[in-house]
Amino acid sequence: MRRKDREMPRDFAERVIDTCVFAVLATVNLDGTPYCVPLSIVREGEWIYFHGAREGRKIENLKAMNRVCLSCVGKTGIPERKFTVEYESAVVCGTVQEVLEDTEKIHGLRLLCLRHTPNNMQAFDDALSRHLRVTGVWKVHIDELTGKRHRLDKTGEVPQYPQGEIPEF
């Protein structure tokens, strides 16, 4: 990471992953063509699950090359009278694999729904019975994880924090 002064510890990066509204998945086809797409994600330990259709450009790229990158953005802000943007982010480089076993597919989908639609879990089993067969589930192993943050204090300066201290945004 070029800006070491903005680098954050692993637990910060994991918190960004766990709270971001969506992540952007970057893939590359065998011919070198890049492609990226926003996803709903959920992390469990060293794995990040996502779901989607079982065909399309994203799936073709995932099957062609199993190395991917996920970019997650947490809280952001635009300070008045400054030429900057406040942000917190996490970048995951990892290895992706399709989840083929129904038990793990259901587990991944349940985790996704608990994270993104916890107030609608009463409809989970019905939706599952209608869509499991046509829904693809994939998981990314976190091989590399970095976290970064840029934030200004009330005086408009970048605050310095003791190692390990991660104040709220």
HUURRA-V838917 format. One record per backbone hydrogen bond with DSSP energy under -0.5 kcal/mol. NH is the residue of the N-H (numbers start at 1). CO is the residue of the C=O. E is the energy in kcal/mol with one decimal. If there is no record, write none. Layout:
nh->NH co->CO e->E
nh->NH co->CO e->E
This chain:
nh->4 co->2 e->-1.5
nh->6 co->3 e->-2.0
nh->7 co->3 e->-0.5
nh->7 co->4 e->-0.8
nh->8 co->147 e->-2.6
nh->12 co->9 e->-0.7
nh->13 co->9 e->-1.8
nh->14 co->10 e->-2.6
nh->15 co->11 e->-1.8
nh->16 co->12 e->-2.1
nh->17 co->13 e->-2.2
nh->18 co->14 e->-2.5
nh->19 co->15 e->-1.0
nh->19 co->16 e->-0.6
nh->20 co->16 e->-1.9
nh->23 co->39 e->-2.4
nh->24 co->71 e->-2.5
nh->25 co->23 e->-0.6
nh->25 co->37 e->-3.0
nh->26 co->69 e->-3.4
nh->27 co->35 e->-3.4
nh->29 co->33 e->-2.3
nh->32 co->29 e->-2.3
nh->35 co->27 e->-2.1
nh->37 co->25 e->-2.0
nh->39 co->23 e->-3.1
nh->42 co->49 e->-1.4
nh->44 co->47 e->-3.1
nh->47 co->44 e->-1.8
nh->48 co->140 e->-2.0
nh->49 co->42 e->-3.0
nh->50 co->138 e->-2.1
nh->52 co->136 e->-2.0
nh->60 co->56 e->-2.6
nh->61 co->57 e->-2.5
nh->62 co->58 e->-2.5
nh->63 co->59 e->-2.3
nh->64 co->60 e->-1.7
nh->65 co->61 e->-2.5
nh->68 co->94 e->-2.5
nh->69 co->26 e->-1.7
nh->70 co->92 e->-2.8
nh->71 co->24 e->-2.3
nh->72 co->90 e->-3.0
nh->73 co->22 e->-0.7
nh->74 co->88 e->-3.3
nh->77 co->86 e->-2.0
nh->79 co->77 e->-0.5
nh->82 co->79 e->-1.0
nh->84 co->82 e->-0.8
nh->86 co->77 e->-3.2
nh->87 co->150 e->-2.1
nh->88 co->75 e->-0.7
nh->89 co->148 e->-2.8
nh->90 co->72 e->-2.3
nh->91 co->146 e->-2.4
nh->92 co->70 e->-2.8
nh->93 co->144 e->-2.4
nh->94 co->68 e->-2.3
nh->95 co->141 e->-1.1
nh->96 co->66 e->-2.8
nh->97 co->139 e->-2.3
nh->99 co->137 e->-3.1
nh->100 co->98 e->-0.7
nh->105 co->101 e->-2.4
nh->106 co->102 e->-2.9
nh->107 co->103 e->-1.9
nh->108 co->104 e->-2.9
nh->109 co->105 e->-2.7
nh->110 co->106 e->-2.7
nh->111 co->107 e->-2.4
nh->112 co->108 e->-2.3
nh->113 co->109 e->-2.5
nh->114 co->110 e->-2.8
nh->115 co->111 e->-1.9
nh->116 co->112 e->-2.8
nh->117 co->113 e->-2.6
nh->120 co->117 e->-2.0
nh->121 co->118 e->-0.9
nh->123 co->120 e->-1.8
nh->124 co->121 e->-1.5
nh->127 co->123 e->-2.3
nh->128 co->124 e->-2.9
nh->129 co->125 e->-2.1
nh->130 co->126 e->-1.3
nh->131 co->127 e->-2.1
nh->132 co->128 e->-2.4
nh->134 co->131 e->-0.8
nh->135 co->131 e->-0.9
nh->135 co->132 e->-0.9
nh->136 co->52 e->-3.2
nh->137 co->99 e->-0.5
nh->138 co->50 e->-2.7
nh->139 co->97 e->-2.4
nh->140 co->48 e->-2.7
nh->141 co->95 e->-3.1
nh->142 co->46 e->-3.0
nh->143 co->93 e->-1.6
nh->143 co->141 e->-1.1
nh->144 co->93 e->-2.2
nh->146 co->91 e->-2.1
nh->147 co->8 e->-0.7
nh->148 co->89 e->-2.4
nh->149 co->6 e->-2.2
nh->150 co->87 e->-2.4
nh->153 co->157 e->-3.5
nh->156 co->153 e->-2.0
nh->159 co->151 e->-0.6
nh->159 co->157 e->-0.7
nh->165 co->162 e->-2.3
